[in-house]
Amino acid sequence: MEHLVYAVLIAALIAVVVVAIFLWMQEHRNALRLSEEKNEIEGEERRMFGFLQGLGEKLQDDNSPSNLHRYIVDGVVDVINADAGILYLLDGESDQLVPVCQTLNLAPVIPVPPEIAAIESVEDAESQYRSFLRLSALKPGEYLVGQALELESTLYEEDMIDNADYSDHGSRYQDGISFLAVSLVYGHKRVGVLAMTRKATKGFSPNDREVFSSIAEQSSFALGSAIIHVEAAEKRRMERELTQASEIQRVLLPRSAPALADYDLAAEYHAARIVSGDYYDYIPVDEDRYGIAIGDVCGKGIAASLIMAMCRSNLRSRAHENLSPASVLHAVNQSIFPDIREDMFVSLLYLILEKGSNEITVARAGHEPPILYKRGSKSIQLIEPTGMAAGIDGGPVFKRSVKDHRFTMDQGDILLLHTDGLIEAINRDGDEFGMKRLNAAVERYSSESSETLIHSIVEEVKQFSAGMSQTDDITLIAIEKR
């Protein structure tokens, strides 16, 4: 009996020792695991701080978007030990996510097309899938990447194959892959999406996700700053080019009015923007005749200025020794019609003054009718020959509508040509300057020289529209019969 008691005590002691050893080993393993996790977290934090420091230096030293994109993608992959990553930026015009950078390792963030999934060669399939990723823009909300754009927090998928979008053809690439992504936001404006992938056997820990969110926030700031820098540089470049275009355009306009024996000429031109769609010109037809042209391209800016330059070159090339203004406009219309956009047209007016004659020949293609002030009767007349604008019809209709029209000017009479920007100038109440005010101004300054007349009219328009921005180009030409 005594031996039995000893045996039980010994067995119990052994059991206690075994349990103690087991508990010690478990505690030791836990301690090792915690130590490893601590070391991993500390290492991750060190890499994060190194990444953020490098990101700041990158912004200062290198504003190249492609280099910044590469630094962010590769840097974040390194910080959280992801297998692969890809960066999408939101295109402002198409409102689509456009891939701008991906790691050398494949980041399978969108479903595999069936034709690529069917390729037997792993190498060929991966090469084509990588190209497919590089060329595929995504809509907001499309697949996990597009869904991440619309979330304010990180989007995490433990295994992508469990998502319905990837179950059909994704087994080769998405099976056993964890997905982590976040919307990049700068100044309340969505910039893009940064996405990471890793084998699901390890996945992304809560700390990985927290660190990822932090560095993504700083990456958003860097990307937003870089975008603003690029946009500012592009704006400066465009402004320089527009200034150069404006200088070239002004070279195409007359520097001064010709000195004619029978007529006193003056003109003023005021562009609403850096470049203009208004046009005027003085063209020697022959020894006894001078052509006067004025035009207005529907629209403003660069496109309008290019059409204006086309009209000028075409009109000048066809005006020499051609005594029919209508014939000249027919040729101009036929030349520009094939190249002009459907939503654009050009109003033109062209007249010919003849030395020793008081008769003037004019053709009007949809332009504002000239104002004729008759000094003898102190009355205003509108010269209104028919005619449609150039660039709308390529041939017969335009030719039938645009015809030569003749009228006379006696000594002291004044003819005013203008573009619609003059009469369409508005004041603070939304009222237009209009034809009534223009006619009254012509009568009021009719005793002045042509130069004083048009300058006074322009000043009146400026006073009328004080405080309002100029919305359209303004051009005036005054012709007084000596």
TORNU-804842 format. One record per residue (C-alpha): residue in three letters; y, z, x. Coordinates in nm, 4 decimals, decimal comma. Layout:
residues N
  residu         y         z         x
     ALA         Y         Z         X
...
END
This chain:
residues 482
  residu         y         z         x
     MET    0,0000    0,0000    0,0000
     GLU    0,2260    0,0924    0,2866
     HIS    0,1587   -0,2478    0,4493
     LEU    0,2536   -0,4213    0,1263
     VAL    0,5867   -0,2401    0,1123
     TYR    0,6599   -0,3445    0,4725
     ALA    0,5693   -0,7033    0,3946
     VAL    0,8015   -0,7120    0,0932
     LEU    1,0853   -0,5614    0,2951
     ILE    1,0326   -0,8101    0,5745
     ALA    1,0228   -1,1008    0,3264
     ALA    1,3399   -0,9768    0,1583
     LEU    1,5094   -0,9425    0,4952
     ILE    1,4059   -1,2938    0,5900
     ALA    1,5346   -1,4228    0,2556
     VAL    1,8676   -1,2483    0,3089
     VAL    1,8941   -1,3955    0,6572
     VAL    1,8074   -1,7460    0,5280
     VAL    2,0629   -1,7170    0,2485
     ALA    2,3222   -1,5882    0,4923
     ILE    2,2486   -1,8734    0,7302
     PHE    2,2658   -2,1245    0,4417
     LEU    2,5959   -1,9837    0,3197
     TRP    2,7334   -1,9807    0,6713
     MET    2,6279   -2,3421    0,7261
     GLN    2,7786   -2,4473    0,3911
     GLU    3,1008   -2,2623    0,4702
     HIS    3,1010   -2,4202    0,8146
     ARG    3,0516   -2,7674    0,6651
     ASN    3,3319   -2,7001    0,4177
     ALA    3,5517   -2,5798    0,7005
     LEU    3,4701   -2,8927    0,8996
     ARG    3,5369   -3,1098    0,5937
     LEU    3,8658   -2,9334    0,5280
     SER    3,9563   -2,9675    0,8938
     GLU    3,8725   -3,3382    0,8834
     GLU    4,0741   -3,3810    0,5637
     LYS    4,3622   -3,1875    0,7180
     ASN    4,3469   -3,4003    1,0322
     GLU    4,3267   -3,7140    0,8201
     ILE    4,6268   -3,6084    0,6100
     GLU    4,8236   -3,5120    0,9193
     GLY    4,7335   -3,8432    1,0813
     GLU    4,8346   -4,0267    0,7670
     GLU    5,1661   -3,8438    0,7600
     ARG    5,2291   -3,9199    1,1280
     ARG    5,1602   -4,2869    1,0628
     MET    5,3879   -4,2753    0,7569
     PHE    5,6785   -4,1278    0,9546
     GLY    5,6207   -4,3822    1,2296
     PHE    5,6196   -4,6609    0,9711
     LEU    5,9435   -4,5376    0,8111
     GLN    6,1152   -4,5078    1,1486
     GLY    6,0048   -4,8577    1,2409
     LEU    6,1181   -4,9859    0,9021
     GLY    6,4688   -4,8551    0,9640
     GLU    6,4769   -5,0153    1,3073
     LYS    6,3460   -5,3384    1,1589
     LEU    6,6343   -5,3491    0,9120
     GLN    6,8871   -5,2991    1,1905
     ASP    6,7383   -5,5334    1,4482
     ASP    6,5707   -5,8098    1,2495
     ASN    6,6787   -5,9273    0,9046
     SER    6,4259   -6,2111    0,8957
     PRO    6,2509   -6,1819    0,5549
     SER    5,9152   -6,3112    0,6798
     ASN    5,9018   -6,0592    0,9662
     LEU    6,0007   -5,7762    0,7328
     HIS    5,7310   -5,8789    0,4830
     ARG    5,4694   -5,8812    0,7587
     TYR    5,5807   -5,5422    0,8907
     ILE    5,5601   -5,3824    0,5451
     VAL    5,2181   -5,5210    0,4516
     ASP    5,0513   -5,4526    0,7869
     GLY    5,2295   -5,1188    0,8229
     VAL    5,1246   -4,9842    0,4840
     VAL    4,7656   -5,1006    0,5405
     ASP    4,7664   -4,9024    0,8657
     VAL    4,9237   -4,5898    0,7143
     ILE    4,6712   -4,5435    0,4318
     ASN    4,3777   -4,7083    0,6146
     ALA    4,3410   -4,9826    0,3548
     ASP    4,1162   -5,2793    0,4256
     ALA    4,3693   -5,5413    0,3151
     GLY    4,7064   -5,5867    0,1457
     ILE    4,9338   -5,8439   -0,0139
     LEU    5,3032   -5,8519   -0,1086
     TYR    5,4457   -6,0314   -0,4121
     LEU    5,8185   -6,0820   -0,4769
     LEU    5,9668   -6,1520   -0,8193
     ASP    6,1343   -6,4931   -0,8373
     GLY    6,4606   -6,4645   -1,0301
     GLU    6,4513   -6,8175   -1,1694
     SER    6,0900   -6,8421   -1,2867
     ASP    6,0410   -6,4664   -1,3483
     GLN    5,7038   -6,4936   -1,1731
     LEU    5,5465   -6,2926   -0,8927
     VAL    5,5206   -6,5119   -0,5840
     PRO    5,2916   -6,4097   -0,2935
     VAL    5,4915   -6,3944    0,0306
     CYS    5,2586   -6,2183    0,2742
     GLN    4,8910   -6,1188    0,2972
     THR    4,6824   -5,9577    0,5698
     LEU    4,4245   -6,1365    0,7815
     ASN    4,1586   -5,9483    0,5879
     LEU    4,1214   -6,0844    0,2359
     ALA    4,2873   -5,8866   -0,0455
     PRO    4,1010   -6,0046   -0,3596
     VAL    4,3650   -5,9011   -0,6115
     ILE    4,3250   -6,1857   -0,8633
     PRO    4,0101   -6,3310   -1,0255
     VAL    3,8161   -6,5946   -0,8400
     PRO    3,8259   -6,9414   -1,0034
     PRO    3,4796   -7,0645   -1,1116
     GLU    3,4952   -7,3654   -0,8791
     ILE    3,5485   -7,1355   -0,5779
     ALA    3,2872   -6,8869   -0,6977
     ALA    3,0367   -7,1732   -0,7099
     ILE    3,0787   -7,2581   -0,3387
     GLU    2,7668   -7,1483   -0,1524
     SER    2,9202   -7,1237    0,1927
     VAL    3,0758   -6,7788    0,2255
     GLU    3,3186   -6,8992    0,4919
     ASP    3,4340   -7,2027    0,2926
     ALA    3,4662   -7,0030   -0,0274
     GLU    3,6733   -6,7333    0,1399
     SER    3,9003   -6,9939    0,3015
     GLN    3,9658   -7,1643   -0,0325
     TYR    4,0102   -6,8308   -0,2103
     ARG    4,2694   -6,7255    0,0499
     SER    4,4580   -7,0506   -0,0095
     PHE    4,4317   -6,9936   -0,3840
     LEU    4,5838   -6,6464   -0,3409
     ARG    4,8670   -6,7845   -0,1284
     LEU    4,9586   -7,0520   -0,3849
     SER    4,9128   -6,8581   -0,7096
     ALA    5,2232   -6,7148   -0,8779
     LEU    5,1593   -6,4546   -1,1479
     LYS    5,3380   -6,3711   -1,4703
     PRO    5,4470   -6,0107   -1,5412
     GLY    5,1502   -5,8337   -1,7021
     GLU    4,8974   -6,0840   -1,5660
     TYR    4,5937   -5,9211   -1,4021
     LEU    4,6257   -5,5898   -1,2206
     VAL    4,9121   -5,7137   -1,0022
     GLY    5,1199   -5,8206   -1,3004
     GLN    5,0378   -5,4963   -1,4815
     ALA    5,1547   -5,2973   -1,1787
     LEU    5,4946   -5,4671   -1,2006
     GLU    5,5559   -5,3158   -1,5423
     LEU    5,4462   -4,9611   -1,4503
     GLU    5,6795   -4,6979   -1,3092
     SER    5,3938   -4,5287   -1,1207
     THR    5,1106   -4,6516   -0,8995
     LEU    4,8252   -4,8415   -1,0609
     TYR    4,4790   -4,7447   -0,9348
     GLU    4,1441   -4,9036   -1,0189
     GLU    3,8425   -4,7278   -0,8634
     ASP    3,6236   -5,0391   -0,8791
     MET    3,7798   -5,3739   -0,9695
     ILE    3,4550   -5,5136   -1,1071
     ASP    3,4831   -5,2647   -1,3946
     ASN    3,8008   -5,4445   -1,5098
     ALA    3,7321   -5,7198   -1,7653
     ASP    3,9585   -5,9690   -1,5816
     TYR    3,7302   -5,9627   -1,2763
     SER    3,3825   -5,9276   -1,4227
     ASP    3,3006   -6,2990   -1,4703
     HIS    3,3440   -6,4500   -1,1247
     GLY    3,4594   -6,1601   -0,9119
     SER    3,1296   -6,0113   -0,7973
     ARG    3,1515   -6,1746   -0,4554
     TYR    3,4917   -6,0269   -0,3802
     GLN    3,5866   -5,7558   -0,6339
     ASP    3,2555   -5,5712   -0,6733
     GLY    3,2827   -5,2346   -0,4978
     ILE    3,6538   -5,2786   -0,4169
     SER    3,9228   -5,0232   -0,5036
     PHE    4,2697   -5,1503   -0,6002
     LEU    4,6017   -4,9723   -0,5483
     ALA    4,9423   -5,1242   -0,6333
     VAL    5,2978   -5,0263   -0,7173
     SER    5,6053   -5,1952   -0,8589
     LEU    5,8849   -5,2233   -0,6017
     VAL    6,2214   -5,1375   -0,7553
     TYR    6,5657   -5,1520   -0,5938
     GLY    6,8752   -5,0385   -0,7825
     HIS    6,6941   -5,0425   -1,1211
     LYS    6,5934   -5,4024   -1,0498
     ARG    6,2305   -5,5027   -1,0042
     VAL    6,1765   -5,6644   -0,6659
     GLY    5,8020   -5,7247   -0,6578
     VAL    5,4576   -5,5644   -0,6178
     LEU    5,2770   -5,4270   -0,3136
     ALA    4,8971   -5,4178   -0,3529
     MET    4,6244   -5,2681   -0,1315
     THR    4,2426   -5,2888   -0,1433
     ARG    3,9638   -5,0803    0,0109
     LYS    3,5887   -5,0488   -0,0285
     ALA    3,5186   -4,8293   -0,3315
     THR    3,2661   -4,6173   -0,1371
     LYS    3,5675   -4,4488    0,0183
     GLY    3,8364   -4,5391   -0,2363
     PHE    4,1944   -4,4138   -0,2226
     SER    4,2328   -4,0375   -0,2330
     PRO    4,5096   -3,8634   -0,4306
     ASN    4,6900   -3,8078   -0,1002
     ASP    4,6559   -4,1784   -0,0159
     ARG    4,8161   -4,2627   -0,3470
     GLU    5,0969   -4,0124   -0,2982
     VAL    5,1738   -4,1426    0,0504
     PHE    5,1511   -4,4998   -0,0768
     SER    5,4084   -4,4257   -0,3483
     SER    5,6458   -4,2728   -0,0932
     ILE    5,6345   -4,5571    0,1567
     ALA    5,6478   -4,8156   -0,1237
     GLU    5,9753   -4,6592   -0,2391
     GLN    6,1226   -4,6963    0,1092
     SER    5,9825   -5,0492    0,1337
     SER    6,1586   -5,1333   -0,1932
     PHE    6,4885   -5,0226   -0,0414
     ALA    6,4259   -5,2309    0,2708
     LEU    6,3285   -5,5401    0,0715
     GLY    6,6230   -5,5008   -0,1657
     SER    6,8632   -5,4648    0,1263
     ALA    6,7127   -5,7687    0,2967
     ILE    6,7400   -5,9749   -0,0222
     ILE    7,1061   -5,8789   -0,0603
     HIS    7,1666   -5,9682    0,3046
     VAL    7,0005   -6,3076    0,2625
     GLU    7,1878   -6,3747   -0,0621
     ALA    7,5176   -6,2794    0,1024
     ALA    7,4450   -6,5075    0,3966
     GLU    7,3487   -6,7888    0,1593
     LYS    7,6657   -6,7324   -0,0405
     ARG    7,8770   -6,7528    0,2754
     ARG    7,6980   -7,0711    0,3774
     MET    7,7526   -7,2241    0,0342
     GLU    8,1191   -7,1262    0,0406
     ARG    8,1602   -7,2945    0,3800
     GLU    7,9881   -7,6083    0,2537
     LEU    8,1959   -7,6085   -0,0660
     THR    8,5134   -7,5675    0,1369
     GLN    8,4111   -7,8627    0,3526
     ALA    8,3282   -8,0636    0,0393
     SER    8,6670   -7,9721   -0,1075
     GLU    8,8411   -8,0883    0,2082
     ILE    8,6491   -8,4162    0,2007
     GLN    8,7283   -8,4606   -0,1672
     ARG    9,0986   -8,4078   -0,1089
     VAL    9,0856   -8,6736    0,1622
     LEU    8,9555   -8,9145   -0,1049
     LEU    9,2598   -8,8460   -0,3249
     PRO    9,5931   -9,0157   -0,2497
     ARG    9,8135   -8,8340   -0,0006
     SER   10,1279   -8,9700   -0,1602
     ALA   10,2401   -9,2125   -0,4284
     PRO   10,3117   -9,5728   -0,3285
     ALA   10,6766   -9,6770   -0,3096
     LEU   10,7054   -9,9417   -0,5811
     ALA   11,0217  -10,1345   -0,6545
     ASP   10,9879  -10,1194   -1,0350
     TYR   10,8225   -9,7789   -1,0894
     ASP   10,8608   -9,4182   -0,9762
     LEU   10,5238   -9,2436   -0,9441
     ALA   10,4238   -8,8793   -0,9015
     ALA   10,1003   -8,6842   -0,9440
     GLU    9,9661   -8,3282   -0,9370
     TYR    9,6064   -8,2145   -0,9085
     HIS    9,4708   -7,8604   -0,9604
     ALA    9,0961   -7,7930   -0,9310
     ALA    8,9425   -7,5152   -1,1409
     ARG    8,6870   -7,4534   -0,8667
     ILE    8,6568   -7,5335   -0,4990
     VAL    8,5407   -7,8846   -0,5828
     SER    8,6472   -8,0879   -0,8816
     GLY    8,5348   -8,3540   -1,1263
     ASP    8,8873   -8,4928   -1,1761
     TYR    8,9905   -8,8113   -1,0045
     TYR    9,3019   -9,0206   -0,9663
     ASP    9,3913   -9,3097   -0,7392
     TYR    9,6490   -9,5729   -0,6510
     ILE    9,4887   -9,9082   -0,5678
     PRO    9,6645  -10,2218   -0,4352
     VAL    9,5310  -10,5144   -0,6413
     ASP    9,7307  -10,7910   -0,4746
     GLU   10,0792  -10,8386   -0,3314
     ASP   10,2496  -10,8021   -0,6711
     ARG   10,0238  -10,5588   -0,8556
     TYR    9,9145  -10,1981   -0,8227
     GLY    9,6289  -10,0260   -1,0067
     ILE    9,6546   -9,6672   -1,1295
     ALA    9,3297   -9,4846   -1,2133
     ILE    9,2558   -9,1420   -1,3575
     GLY    8,9192   -8,9962   -1,4535
     ASP    8,7337   -8,6824   -1,5509
     VAL    8,3626   -8,6192   -1,5016
     CYS    8,2001   -8,4136   -1,7756
     GLY    8,1292   -8,0900   -1,5924
     LYS    8,2618   -7,9128   -1,2852
     GLY    8,1432   -7,8238   -0,9388
     ILE    7,9373   -8,0173   -0,6873
     ALA    7,7569   -8,2515   -0,9294
     ALA    8,0855   -8,3560   -1,0909
     SER    8,2495   -8,4101   -0,7514
     LEU    7,9649   -8,6384   -0,6392
     ILE    7,9950   -8,8506   -0,9541
     MET    8,3699   -8,8652   -0,9009
     ALA    8,3162   -8,9964   -0,5463
     MET    8,0790   -9,2632   -0,6822
     CYS    8,3390   -9,3747   -0,9385
     ARG    8,6104   -9,3921   -0,6767
     SER    8,4111   -9,6108   -0,4376
     ASN    8,2923   -9,8390   -0,7167
     LEU    8,6355   -9,8777   -0,8725
     ARG    8,8043   -9,9495   -0,5390
     SER    8,5425  -10,2066   -0,4417
     ARG    8,5942  -10,4005   -0,7685
     ALA    8,9682  -10,3690   -0,8187
     HIS    9,0891  -10,6085   -0,5478
     GLU    9,2461  -10,9196   -0,7054
     ASN    9,0864  -10,8377   -1,0414
     LEU    9,3621  -10,8536   -1,3031
     SER    9,1464  -10,7174   -1,5882
     PRO    9,1204  -10,3351   -1,5986
     ALA    8,8417  -10,3648   -1,8570
     SER    8,6403  -10,5862   -1,6238
     VAL    8,6755  -10,3279   -1,3470
     LEU    8,5572  -10,0456   -1,5751
     HIS    8,2643  -10,2592   -1,6943
     ALA    8,1509  -10,2972   -1,3337
     VAL    8,1955   -9,9266   -1,2593
     ASN    7,9918   -9,8275   -1,5648
     GLN    7,7139  -10,0701   -1,4814
     SER    7,6975   -9,9328   -1,1278
     ILE    7,6883   -9,5588   -1,2086
     PHE    7,4789   -9,5707   -1,5276
     PRO    7,1347   -9,5816   -1,3553
     ASP    7,2186   -9,2790   -1,1380
     ILE    7,4060   -9,0503   -1,3770
     ARG    7,2261   -8,7653   -1,5546
     GLU    7,1737   -8,7923   -1,9290
     ASP    7,3911   -8,4879   -1,9937
     MET    7,6860   -8,6267   -1,7949
     PHE    7,9488   -8,8911   -1,8553
     VAL    8,2830   -8,9974   -1,7107
     SER    8,6099   -9,0609   -1,8912
     LEU    8,8195   -9,3224   -1,7118
     LEU    9,1532   -9,4902   -1,7601
     TYR    9,2722   -9,7761   -1,5418
     LEU    9,5966   -9,9701   -1,5676
     ILE    9,7748  -10,2348   -1,3643
     LEU   10,1502  -10,2403   -1,2917
     GLU   10,3061  -10,5761   -1,2033
     LYS   10,6116  -10,6289   -0,9863
     GLY   10,9015  -10,7866   -1,1771
     SER   10,7315  -10,7352   -1,5145
     ASN   10,7638  -10,4684   -1,7825
     GLU   10,4190  -10,5464   -1,9217
     ILE   10,1306  -10,3127   -1,8370
     THR    9,7604  -10,3836   -1,8855
     VAL    9,5335  -10,0863   -1,9488
     ALA    9,1690  -10,0170   -2,0340
     ARG    9,0455   -9,6810   -2,1555
     ALA    8,6872   -9,5520   -2,1305
     GLY    8,6880   -9,2378   -2,3414
     HIS    8,9815   -9,0834   -2,1573
     GLU    9,2787   -8,8952   -2,3020
     PRO    9,5316   -9,1496   -2,4339
     PRO    9,8470   -9,1860   -2,2202
     ILE   10,1755   -9,0520   -2,3569
     LEU   10,4615   -9,3040   -2,3591
     TYR   10,8123   -9,1645   -2,3889
     LYS   11,0589   -9,4338   -2,5080
     ARG   11,3992   -9,3421   -2,3747
     GLY   11,5857   -9,5793   -2,6050
     SER   11,4501   -9,4215   -2,9246
     LYS   11,3767   -9,0814   -2,7663
     SER   11,0332   -9,0964   -2,9249
     ILE   10,6734   -9,0311   -2,8209
     GLN   10,3922   -9,2848   -2,8577
     LEU   10,0235   -9,2576   -2,7747
     ILE    9,8619   -9,5605   -2,6106
     GLU    9,5192   -9,5586   -2,7742
     PRO    9,3030   -9,8609   -2,6950
     THR    8,9399   -9,8170   -2,7949
     GLY    8,6664   -9,7385   -2,5454
     MET    8,3633   -9,5156   -2,4898
     ALA    8,3093   -9,3010   -2,1807
     ALA    8,1236   -9,4449   -1,8811
     GLY    7,7653   -9,3438   -1,8115
     ILE    7,6537   -9,3291   -2,1759
     ASP    7,5556   -9,6926   -2,2310
     GLY    7,4423   -9,9299   -1,9597
     GLY    7,5819  -10,2569   -2,0924
     PRO    7,6697  -10,4361   -2,4169
     VAL    7,8007  -10,1430   -2,6230
     PHE    8,0293  -10,0287   -2,3429
     LYS    8,1558  -10,3817   -2,2834
     ARG    8,2336  -10,4356   -2,6510
     SER    8,4235  -10,1073   -2,6783
     VAL    8,6259  -10,1169   -2,3548
     LYS    8,8858  -10,3954   -2,3679
     ASP    9,2183  -10,4780   -2,2087
     HIS    9,5280  -10,3622   -2,3947
     ARG    9,8880  -10,4615   -2,3146
     PHE   10,2115  -10,2771   -2,3830
     THR   10,5627  -10,2781   -2,2416
     MET   10,7806  -10,0220   -2,0671
     ASP   11,1571  -10,0550   -2,0624
     GLN   11,3919   -9,9037   -1,8081
     GLY   11,3843   -9,5226   -1,8261
     ASP   11,0566   -9,5079   -2,0178
     ILE   10,7981   -9,2581   -1,8924
     LEU   10,4193   -9,2892   -1,9087
     LEU   10,2172   -8,9692   -1,8600
     LEU    9,8465   -8,9824   -1,7730
     HIS    9,6492   -8,6568   -1,7789
     THR    9,3033   -8,5028   -1,7948
     ASP    9,1924   -8,2770   -2,0788
     GLY    9,2132   -7,9630   -1,8637
     LEU    9,5891   -7,9692   -1,9264
     ILE    9,5862   -7,9580   -2,3071
     GLU    9,2759   -7,7358   -2,3228
     ALA    9,4311   -7,4531   -2,1189
     ILE    9,4134   -7,1371   -2,3308
     ASN    9,6272   -6,8236   -2,3579
     ARG    9,5261   -6,4617   -2,4189
     ASP    9,5032   -6,5265   -2,7942
     GLY    9,2575   -6,8124   -2,7431
     ASP    9,5119   -7,0811   -2,8402
     GLU    9,5103   -7,4133   -2,6542
     PHE    9,8214   -7,5604   -2,4960
     GLY    9,7546   -7,8738   -2,7027
     MET    9,9178   -8,2118   -2,7496
     LYS   10,2115   -8,0794   -2,9538
     ARG   10,3309   -7,8570   -2,6668
     LEU   10,2690   -8,1339   -2,4149
     ASN   10,4735   -8,3892   -2,6121
     ALA   10,7564   -8,1378   -2,6457
     ALA   10,7482   -8,0731   -2,2693
     VAL   10,7649   -8,4454   -2,1941
     GLU   11,0723   -8,4780   -2,4165
     ARG   11,2271   -8,1642   -2,2639
     TYR   11,1980   -8,2858   -1,9043
     SER   11,2389   -8,6587   -1,9696
     SER   11,5734   -8,6707   -1,7881
     GLU   11,4168   -8,5386   -1,4672
     SER   11,2428   -8,7355   -1,1931
     SER   10,8716   -8,8072   -1,2264
     GLU   10,7925   -8,5400   -0,9678
     THR   11,0067   -8,2749   -1,1384
     LEU   10,8660   -8,3713   -1,4785
     ILE   10,5017   -8,3106   -1,3920
     HIS   10,5772   -8,0006   -1,1845
     SER   10,7689   -7,8492   -1,4771
     ILE   10,4839   -7,9268   -1,7174
     VAL   10,2294   -7,7628   -1,4852
     GLU   10,4485   -7,4524   -1,4569
     GLU   10,4749   -7,4350   -1,8366
     VAL   10,0978   -7,4501   -1,8673
     LYS   10,0607   -7,1724   -1,6088
     GLN   10,3047   -6,9507   -1,7971
     PHE   10,1293   -7,0276   -2,1262
     SER    9,7887   -6,9281   -1,9865
     ALA    9,9104   -6,6386   -1,7702
     GLY    9,6371   -6,3823   -1,7181
     MET    9,3603   -6,6306   -1,8004
     SER    9,1469   -6,8080   -1,5432
     GLN    9,1704   -7,1843   -1,5197
     THR    8,8590   -7,3200   -1,6919
     ASP    8,8966   -7,6918   -1,6190
     ASP    9,0495   -7,9220   -1,3614
     ILE    9,4044   -8,0436   -1,4292
     THR    9,5458   -8,3775   -1,3168
     LEU    9,8735   -8,5456   -1,4193
     ILE   10,0360   -8,8751   -1,3228
     ALA   10,3881   -8,9646   -1,4295
     ILE   10,5085   -9,3275   -1,4184
     GLU   10,8779   -9,3976   -1,4823
     LYS   11,0065   -9,7546   -1,5263
     ARG   11,3077   -9,8084   -1,3025
END
